[in-house]
């Protein structure tokens, strides 16, 4: 399966929800759409979990940023 992007997966999931809410799909079409929706939902949740873990790691890093005073060097002409 080609790499999916979160935004595209979310757009497709929203489209599936709209289709199903319209109530015009056959039973077979509804089941197929539901299955695809579940797969997209899981994909999106995994991407969100992954992003959350990355943010937590970044926030936990204890590297201190050292602030040095700005010293303007004067060039003798």
Backbone as numpy.savetxt, mean C-alpha at the origin, in Angstrom:
# Nx Ny Nz CAx CAy CAz Cx Cy Cz
2.46 -14.91 -11.38 1.62 -13.74 -11.38 2.51 -12.49 -11.38
2.22 -11.55 -12.26 3.00 -10.32 -12.34 2.83 -9.52 -11.06
3.88 -8.75 -10.76 3.81 -7.94 -9.54 2.69 -6.92 -9.66
1.86 -6.90 -8.65 0.73 -5.97 -8.62 1.10 -4.77 -7.77
0.52 -3.69 -8.10 0.68 -2.49 -7.30 -0.54 -2.34 -6.40
-0.30 -1.85 -5.21 -1.36 -1.69 -4.22 -2.50 -0.85 -4.78
-2.17 0.29 -5.38 -3.20 1.21 -5.86 -4.08 0.57 -6.93
-3.47 -0.16 -7.85 -4.23 -0.82 -8.91 -5.13 -1.92 -8.32
-4.59 -2.66 -7.36 -5.38 -3.72 -6.72 -6.57 -3.13 -5.98
-6.36 -2.02 -5.31 -7.44 -1.37 -4.57 -8.52 -0.84 -5.52
-8.10 -0.26 -6.64 -9.06 0.21 -7.65 -9.91 -0.95 -8.16
-9.27 -2.07 -8.46 -10.00 -3.24 -8.97 -10.96 -3.77 -7.91
-10.51 -3.81 -6.68 -11.37 -4.27 -5.58 -12.60 -3.37 -5.44
-12.40 -2.07 -5.53 -13.53 -1.14 -5.45 -14.50 -1.34 -6.61
-13.96 -1.62 -7.80 -14.82 -1.87 -8.97 -15.64 -3.14 -8.77
-15.03 -4.17 -8.20 -15.74 -5.42 -7.94 -16.87 -5.20 -6.95
-16.59 -4.43 -5.91 -17.63 -4.14 -4.91 -18.80 -3.42 -5.55
-18.50 -2.42 -6.40 -19.59 -1.70 -7.07 -20.42 -2.63 -7.95
-19.74 -3.52 -8.69 -20.44 -4.48 -9.55 -21.36 -5.38 -8.73
-20.82 -5.88 -7.63 -21.61 -6.80 -6.81 -22.78 -6.08 -6.13
-22.55 -4.84 -5.71 -23.61 -4.08 -5.07 -24.73 -3.73 -6.05
-24.39 -3.64 -7.33 -25.41 -3.33 -8.34 -26.41 -4.47 -8.46
-26.00 -5.69 -8.11 -26.92 -6.83 -8.09 -27.29 -7.37 -9.47
-26.50 -7.07 -10.47 -26.84 -7.51 -11.82 -25.99 -8.68 -12.30
-25.14 -9.22 -11.45 -24.31 -10.35 -11.83 -25.06 -11.66 -11.61
-24.74 -12.64 -12.45 -25.30 -13.97 -12.24 -24.62 -14.60 -11.03
-25.14 -15.72 -10.59 -24.53 -16.40 -9.45 -23.08 -16.76 -9.73
-22.82 -17.33 -10.91 -21.46 -17.70 -11.27 -20.54 -16.48 -11.35
-21.04 -15.39 -11.94 -20.25 -14.16 -12.03 -19.99 -13.59 -10.63
-20.98 -13.69 -9.77 -20.83 -13.20 -8.40 -19.78 -14.00 -7.64
-19.81 -15.30 -7.80 -18.81 -16.15 -7.12 -17.41 -15.86 -7.62
-17.28 -15.70 -8.93 -15.97 -15.40 -9.52 -15.49 -14.04 -9.02
-16.37 -13.03 -9.01 -16.02 -11.70 -8.54 -15.66 -11.73 -7.06
-16.41 -12.49 -6.28 -16.14 -12.61 -4.85 -14.76 -13.21 -4.61
-14.44 -14.26 -5.35 -13.14 -14.91 -5.21 -12.01 -13.94 -5.55
-12.17 -13.22 -6.66 -11.15 -12.23 -7.04 -11.04 -11.14 -5.99
-12.19 -10.72 -5.45 -12.19 -9.70 -4.41 -11.46 -10.14 -3.16
-11.65 -11.39 -2.78 -10.95 -11.93 -1.60 -9.44 -11.93 -1.84
-9.03 -12.36 -3.03 -7.60 -12.39 -3.36 -7.01 -10.97 -3.34
-7.73 -10.03 -3.92 -7.25 -8.64 -3.92 -7.21 -8.06 -2.51
-8.22 -8.39 -1.71 -8.27 -7.92 -0.34 -7.07 -8.44 0.46
-6.75 -9.70 0.30 -5.59 -10.30 0.99 -4.30 -9.64 0.53
-4.18 -9.42 -0.78 -3.00 -8.77 -1.32 -2.83 -7.37 -0.71
-3.91 -6.60 -0.68 -3.86 -5.25 -0.13 -3.51 -5.27 1.36
-4.10 -6.18 2.10 -3.80 -6.29 3.53 -2.34 -6.63 3.76
-1.79 -7.54 2.95 -0.38 -7.90 3.07 0.52 -6.71 2.78
0.17 -5.93 1.76 0.96 -4.74 1.42 0.90 -3.72 2.55
-0.28 -3.53 3.13 -0.43 -2.59 4.24 0.35 -3.06 5.47
0.30 -4.36 5.75 1.05 -4.91 6.88 2.55 -4.71 6.66
3.00 -4.94 5.44 4.41 -4.77 5.10 4.84 -3.31 5.29
4.02 -2.39 4.82 4.32 -0.97 4.98 4.35 -0.58 6.46
3.42 -1.11 7.23 3.37 -0.81 8.66 4.64 -1.30 9.36
5.09 -2.51 9.00 6.32 -3.04 9.59 7.52 -2.16 9.25
7.59 -1.68 8.01 8.69 -0.82 7.60 8.67 0.49 8.39
7.50 1.07 8.59 7.38 2.31 9.36 7.81 2.06 10.79
7.38 0.97 11.38 7.76 0.65 12.76 9.27 0.50 12.89
9.89 -0.14 11.93 11.35 -0.31 11.96 12.03 1.05 11.88
11.55 1.91 10.98 12.15 3.24 10.85 12.00 4.05 12.12
10.86 3.93 12.78 10.63 4.69 14.01 11.44 4.15 15.18
11.80 2.87 15.15 12.53 2.27 16.25 14.04 2.44 16.13
14.50 2.81 14.96 15.94 2.99 14.80 16.40 4.09 15.75
17.49 3.81 16.42 17.93 4.73 17.47 19.14 5.55 17.05
19.34 5.66 15.77 20.45 6.46 15.31 20.16 7.93 15.61
21.08 8.52 16.30 20.89 9.92 16.64 21.45 10.78 15.52
20.75 11.81 15.22 21.23 12.76 14.23 22.00 13.83 14.99
23.24 14.00 14.62 24.06 15.00 15.28 23.89 16.33 14.56
23.60 17.33 15.33 23.41 18.65 14.77 24.68 19.45 15.01
25.24 19.95 13.95 26.44 20.77 14.05 26.06 22.21 13.72
26.59 23.14 14.45 26.27 24.53 14.14 26.83 24.89 12.77
26.11 25.73 12.10 26.52 26.15 10.77 27.62 27.18 10.92
28.74 26.91 10.30 29.86 27.85 10.35 30.12 28.29 8.91
29.97 29.56 8.72 30.17 30.10 7.38 31.66 30.36 7.20
32.20 29.74 6.18 33.60 29.94 5.88 33.74 31.15 5.00
34.64 32.02 5.40 34.89 33.22 4.61 36.11 32.98 3.75
35.94 33.31 2.52 37.03 33.14 1.57 37.77 34.46 1.44
39.04 34.41 1.72 39.85 35.61 1.56 40.14 35.83 0.09
39.84 37.02 -0.37 40.09 37.31 -1.78 41.36 38.08 -1.95
